[in-house]
Amino acid sequence: MTHVVTEACIRCKYTDCVDVCPVDCFREGPNFLTIDPDECIDCAVCIPECPVNAILPEEDVPGDQQQYIKLNADLAKLWPSITKRKAALPDADEWKDRKDKLGELQR
């Protein structure tokens, strides 16, 4: 199993999780992070680091977020690796509690 970045990350892109990842499995898009399922070792150290609780074990992804499993895998093939923490997006605090953000995802 792997871990999955879910909707809560869209338009926030806090990167606290990146600093603790021992295998550099995070990939960075314009306003979202993904986890490369081929690189993730299921260590779970990233989960408590995410301030918006966007990272879940694949088996715990809720039904309404299941599309993020495939989305993480697909986008991880296209986006570059991120290995160092960066500042969150400027308006992250305004977006962190919003729902239904899939339409905001920039590829």
PyRosetta script that sets phi, psi and omega in degrees:
from pyrosetta import init, pose_from_sequence

init()
pose = pose_from_sequence("MTHVVTEACIRCKYTDCVDVCPVDCFREGPNFLTIDPDECIDCAVCIPECPVNAILPEEDVPGDQQQYIKLNADLAKLWPSITKRKAALPDADEWKDRKDKLGELQR")
pose.set_psi(1, 160.8)
pose.set_omega(1, -179.7)
pose.set_phi(2, -131.3)
pose.set_psi(2, 177.7)
pose.set_omega(2, 175.2)
pose.set_phi(3, -104.8)
pose.set_psi(3, 157.1)
pose.set_omega(3, -173.3)
pose.set_phi(4, -132.5)
pose.set_psi(4, 135.9)
pose.set_omega(4, 172.2)
pose.set_phi(5, -89.1)
pose.set_psi(5, 126.5)
pose.set_omega(5, -175.5)
pose.set_phi(6, -105.7)
pose.set_psi(6, -174.8)
pose.set_omega(6, -172.9)
pose.set_phi(7, -52.1)
pose.set_psi(7, -32.8)
pose.set_omega(7, -175.3)
pose.set_phi(8, -57.7)
pose.set_psi(8, -21.8)
pose.set_omega(8, -179.7)
pose.set_phi(9, -76.7)
pose.set_psi(9, -25.6)
pose.set_omega(9, -175.5)
pose.set_phi(10, -59.7)
pose.set_psi(10, 130.4)
pose.set_omega(10, 179.9)
pose.set_phi(11, 67.4)
pose.set_psi(11, 10.0)
pose.set_omega(11, 174.1)
pose.set_phi(12, -112.9)
pose.set_psi(12, -61.5)
pose.set_omega(12, 177.9)
pose.set_phi(13, 53.8)
pose.set_psi(13, 51.3)
pose.set_omega(13, 170.1)
pose.set_phi(14, -69.0)
pose.set_psi(14, 140.7)
pose.set_omega(14, -175.0)
pose.set_phi(15, -116.0)
pose.set_psi(15, 22.2)
pose.set_omega(15, 177.3)
pose.set_phi(16, -56.5)
pose.set_psi(16, -35.8)
pose.set_omega(16, -178.6)
pose.set_phi(17, -63.0)
pose.set_psi(17, -33.7)
pose.set_omega(17, -176.2)
pose.set_phi(18, -63.0)
pose.set_psi(18, -40.8)
pose.set_omega(18, -177.3)
pose.set_phi(19, -61.1)
pose.set_psi(19, -29.8)
pose.set_omega(19, -174.7)
pose.set_phi(20, -97.8)
pose.set_psi(20, -8.3)
pose.set_omega(20, -176.5)
pose.set_phi(21, -70.3)
pose.set_psi(21, 119.5)
pose.set_omega(21, -177.4)
pose.set_phi(22, -77.4)
pose.set_psi(22, -12.3)
pose.set_omega(22, -176.8)
pose.set_phi(23, -121.3)
pose.set_psi(23, 8.7)
pose.set_omega(23, 177.5)
pose.set_phi(24, 52.6)
pose.set_psi(24, 53.2)
pose.set_omega(24, -176.9)
pose.set_phi(25, -93.3)
pose.set_psi(25, 0.6)
pose.set_omega(25, -180.0)
pose.set_phi(26, -83.6)
pose.set_psi(26, 143.7)
pose.set_omega(26, 176.4)
pose.set_phi(27, -123.5)
pose.set_psi(27, 146.2)
pose.set_omega(27, -173.0)
pose.set_phi(28, -115.1)
pose.set_psi(28, 126.8)
pose.set_omega(28, 171.8)
pose.set_phi(29, -109.6)
pose.set_psi(29, -175.7)
pose.set_omega(29, -177.0)
pose.set_phi(30, -59.4)
pose.set_psi(30, -39.7)
pose.set_omega(30, -177.9)
pose.set_phi(31, -142.9)
pose.set_psi(31, 30.0)
pose.set_omega(31, -176.0)
pose.set_phi(32, -162.7)
pose.set_psi(32, 149.3)
pose.set_omega(32, 172.4)
pose.set_phi(33, -109.6)
pose.set_psi(33, 153.2)
pose.set_omega(33, 172.6)
pose.set_phi(34, -129.0)
pose.set_psi(34, 165.3)
pose.set_omega(34, 172.9)
pose.set_phi(35, -112.6)
pose.set_psi(35, 128.7)
pose.set_omega(35, 177.4)
pose.set_phi(36, -76.4)
pose.set_psi(36, 113.5)
pose.set_omega(36, -176.6)
pose.set_phi(37, -65.6)
pose.set_psi(37, -21.1)
pose.set_omega(37, 178.1)
pose.set_phi(38, -78.4)
pose.set_psi(38, -17.3)
pose.set_omega(38, -178.7)
pose.set_phi(39, -104.6)
pose.set_psi(39, -29.2)
pose.set_omega(39, -176.8)
pose.set_phi(40, -62.3)
pose.set_psi(40, 132.3)
pose.set_omega(40, 179.5)
pose.set_phi(41, -104.4)
pose.set_psi(41, 10.6)
pose.set_omega(41, 174.7)
pose.set_phi(42, 63.3)
pose.set_psi(42, 35.0)
pose.set_omega(42, -178.1)
pose.set_phi(43, -80.7)
pose.set_psi(43, -23.6)
pose.set_omega(43, 175.7)
pose.set_phi(44, 72.8)
pose.set_psi(44, 8.4)
pose.set_omega(44, -180.0)
pose.set_phi(45, -68.6)
pose.set_psi(45, -20.6)
pose.set_omega(45, -179.7)
pose.set_phi(46, -75.6)
pose.set_psi(46, -28.2)
pose.set_omega(46, -172.9)
pose.set_phi(47, -56.1)
pose.set_psi(47, -53.4)
pose.set_omega(47, -178.5)
pose.set_phi(48, -71.0)
pose.set_psi(48, -12.9)
pose.set_omega(48, -179.6)
pose.set_phi(49, -80.0)
pose.set_psi(49, -22.0)
pose.set_omega(49, -176.5)
pose.set_phi(50, -76.6)
pose.set_psi(50, 117.2)
pose.set_omega(50, -177.3)
pose.set_phi(51, -71.4)
pose.set_psi(51, -11.7)
pose.set_omega(51, 179.6)
pose.set_phi(52, -115.0)
pose.set_psi(52, 11.0)
pose.set_omega(52, 177.7)
pose.set_phi(53, 54.7)
pose.set_psi(53, 43.0)
pose.set_omega(53, -178.0)
pose.set_phi(54, -86.5)
pose.set_psi(54, -12.8)
pose.set_omega(54, -175.4)
pose.set_phi(55, -103.7)
pose.set_psi(55, 127.5)
pose.set_omega(55, -178.9)
pose.set_phi(56, -135.1)
pose.set_psi(56, 151.6)
pose.set_omega(56, 168.8)
pose.set_phi(57, -62.4)
pose.set_psi(57, 143.9)
pose.set_omega(57, -177.1)
pose.set_phi(58, -51.9)
pose.set_psi(58, -40.3)
pose.set_omega(58, -177.8)
pose.set_phi(59, -71.1)
pose.set_psi(59, -12.5)
pose.set_omega(59, 179.7)
pose.set_phi(60, -103.9)
pose.set_psi(60, 3.0)
pose.set_omega(60, 179.7)
pose.set_phi(61, -67.6)
pose.set_psi(61, 123.0)
pose.set_omega(61, -178.3)
pose.set_phi(62, -63.4)
pose.set_psi(62, 159.2)
pose.set_omega(62, -178.0)
pose.set_phi(63, -53.2)
pose.set_psi(63, -40.2)
pose.set_omega(63, -177.7)
pose.set_phi(64, -77.5)
pose.set_psi(64, -0.4)
pose.set_omega(64, -180.0)
pose.set_phi(65, -119.1)
pose.set_psi(65, 6.2)
pose.set_omega(65, -175.6)
pose.set_phi(66, -57.4)
pose.set_psi(66, -30.9)
pose.set_omega(66, -179.8)
pose.set_phi(67, -63.1)
pose.set_psi(67, -18.1)
pose.set_omega(67, -179.8)
pose.set_phi(68, -73.4)
pose.set_psi(68, -20.2)
pose.set_omega(68, 176.2)
pose.set_phi(69, -64.0)
pose.set_psi(69, -51.5)
pose.set_omega(69, 178.7)
pose.set_phi(70, -69.3)
pose.set_psi(70, -39.0)
pose.set_omega(70, -179.9)
pose.set_phi(71, -59.6)
pose.set_psi(71, -44.4)
pose.set_omega(71, 177.4)
pose.set_phi(72, -58.9)
pose.set_psi(72, -47.4)
pose.set_omega(72, -178.4)
pose.set_phi(73, -62.9)
pose.set_psi(73, -44.2)
pose.set_omega(73, -178.2)
pose.set_phi(74, -67.8)
pose.set_psi(74, -47.5)
pose.set_omega(74, -177.3)
pose.set_phi(75, -71.7)
pose.set_psi(75, -28.7)
pose.set_omega(75, 178.6)
pose.set_phi(76, -62.1)
pose.set_psi(76, -26.3)
pose.set_omega(76, 178.5)
pose.set_phi(77, -76.0)
pose.set_psi(77, -20.0)
pose.set_omega(77, -174.7)
pose.set_phi(78, -103.6)
pose.set_psi(78, -31.0)
pose.set_omega(78, -172.0)
pose.set_phi(79, -94.8)
pose.set_psi(79, 153.3)
pose.set_omega(79, -179.8)
pose.set_phi(80, -76.5)
pose.set_psi(80, 157.7)
pose.set_omega(80, 176.5)
pose.set_phi(81, -67.9)
pose.set_psi(81, 145.0)
pose.set_omega(81, 172.1)
pose.set_phi(82, -122.4)
pose.set_psi(82, 128.0)
pose.set_omega(82, -174.8)
pose.set_phi(83, -123.8)
pose.set_psi(83, -5.7)
pose.set_omega(83, 179.7)
pose.set_phi(84, -129.9)
pose.set_psi(84, 145.1)
pose.set_omega(84, 178.7)
pose.set_phi(85, -63.6)
pose.set_psi(85, 141.2)
pose.set_omega(85, 175.0)
pose.set_phi(86, -127.8)
pose.set_psi(86, 167.8)
pose.set_omega(86, 175.6)
pose.set_phi(87, -66.3)
pose.set_psi(87, 145.4)
pose.set_omega(87, 175.3)
pose.set_phi(88, -65.6)
pose.set_psi(88, 166.9)
pose.set_omega(88, 177.2)
pose.set_phi(89, -61.1)
pose.set_psi(89, 148.5)
pose.set_omega(89, -173.9)
pose.set_phi(90, -55.3)
pose.set_psi(90, -34.4)
pose.set_omega(90, -178.9)
pose.set_phi(91, -105.3)
pose.set_psi(91, 24.4)
pose.set_omega(91, -176.9)
pose.set_phi(92, -57.0)
pose.set_psi(92, -42.4)
pose.set_omega(92, -178.2)
pose.set_phi(93, -63.5)
pose.set_psi(93, -29.5)
pose.set_omega(93, 178.0)
pose.set_phi(94, -73.2)
pose.set_psi(94, -25.3)
pose.set_omega(94, -175.4)
pose.set_phi(95, -101.4)
pose.set_psi(95, -14.8)
pose.set_omega(95, -168.3)
pose.set_phi(96, -61.1)
pose.set_psi(96, -28.5)
pose.set_omega(96, -178.4)
pose.set_phi(97, -103.3)
pose.set_psi(97, 3.4)
pose.set_omega(97, -179.3)
pose.set_phi(98, -78.5)
pose.set_psi(98, 154.3)
pose.set_omega(98, 178.7)
pose.set_phi(99, -113.3)
pose.set_psi(99, 171.4)
pose.set_omega(99, 177.0)
pose.set_phi(100, 53.3)
pose.set_psi(100, 54.2)
pose.set_omega(100, -176.5)
pose.set_phi(101, -99.0)
pose.set_psi(101, 2.6)
pose.set_omega(101, -176.3)
pose.set_phi(102, -55.8)
pose.set_psi(102, -37.3)
pose.set_omega(102, 178.4)
pose.set_phi(103, -64.7)
pose.set_psi(103, -15.9)
pose.set_omega(103, 178.5)
pose.set_phi(104, -88.4)
pose.set_psi(104, -10.1)
pose.set_omega(104, -177.4)
pose.set_phi(105, -64.1)
pose.set_psi(105, 125.3)
pose.set_omega(105, 175.6)
pose.set_phi(106, -100.3)
pose.set_psi(106, 131.0)
pose.set_omega(106, -179.3)
pose.set_phi(107, -101.9)
pose.dump_pdb("model.pdb")
